[in-house]
């Protein structure tokens, strides 16, 4: 029997980022991996992408006793929420189920997001449907932000 070493948090994060880029490419989204505060992947072109989308990837590899995957959706040592200035979309990657749930940054509150394993296990269209919803919401959030933006 071959013993597999446990992945470090950095390796797990990179696996989630690569998996996100792969799955986006499979649904026709041109994207690249980047390393910039609050952005792991940037979606450049694709269906309904009218402006590039900054994507922060959060990866989970285990569920708790209630079968919930718990994602930390905060930044920094002070655990503050991501905002539109940081990223446009959060990708919550469940590596064991090989699935992703996308959310626009404005649609999430708090610093954690818990998702039942059945969500990832039983919905094979989750990547595409949650991407479409997150992208639509992100574009609407950008539009609202621009309406409130003024040059002084």
Secondary structure as the mmCIF struct_conf table of DSSP 4:
data_model
#
loop_
_struct_conf.conf_type_id
_struct_conf.id
_struct_conf.beg_label_comp_id
_struct_conf.beg_label_asym_id
_struct_conf.beg_label_seq_id
_struct_conf.end_label_comp_id
_struct_conf.end_label_asym_id
_struct_conf.end_label_seq_id
HELX_LH_PP_P HELX_LH_PP_P1 UNK A 2 UNK A 8
HELX_RH_AL_P HELX_RH_AL_P1 UNK A 9 UNK A 26
TURN_TY1_P TURN_TY1_P1 UNK A 27 UNK A 28
STRN STRN1 UNK A 30 UNK A 36
TURN_TY1_P TURN_TY1_P2 UNK A 37 UNK A 38
STRN STRN2 UNK A 39 UNK A 45
BEND BEND1 UNK A 46 UNK A 46
TURN_TY1_P TURN_TY1_P3 UNK A 47 UNK A 48
BEND BEND2 UNK A 50 UNK A 51
STRN STRN3 UNK A 53 UNK A 60
STRN STRN4 UNK A 63 UNK A 63
TURN_TY1_P TURN_TY1_P4 UNK A 65 UNK A 66
BEND BEND3 UNK A 67 UNK A 67
STRN STRN5 UNK A 68 UNK A 72
STRN STRN6 UNK A 74 UNK A 75
TURN_TY1_P TURN_TY1_P5 UNK A 76 UNK A 79
STRN STRN7 UNK A 80 UNK A 81
HELX_LH_PP_P HELX_LH_PP_P2 UNK A 82 UNK A 82
TURN_TY1_P TURN_TY1_P6 UNK A 84 UNK A 86
BEND BEND4 UNK A 88 UNK A 88
STRN STRN8 UNK A 89 UNK A 94
TURN_TY1_P TURN_TY1_P7 UNK A 95 UNK A 98
STRN STRN9 UNK A 99 UNK A 104
HELX_RH_3T_P HELX_RH_3T_P1 UNK A 105 UNK A 107
BEND BEND5 UNK A 110 UNK A 111
STRN STRN10 UNK A 112 UNK A 116
HELX_RH_AL_P HELX_RH_AL_P2 UNK A 117 UNK A 122
TURN_TY1_P TURN_TY1_P8 UNK A 124 UNK A 125
HELX_RH_AL_P HELX_RH_AL_P3 UNK A 126 UNK A 147
TURN_TY1_P TURN_TY1_P9 UNK A 148 UNK A 148
#
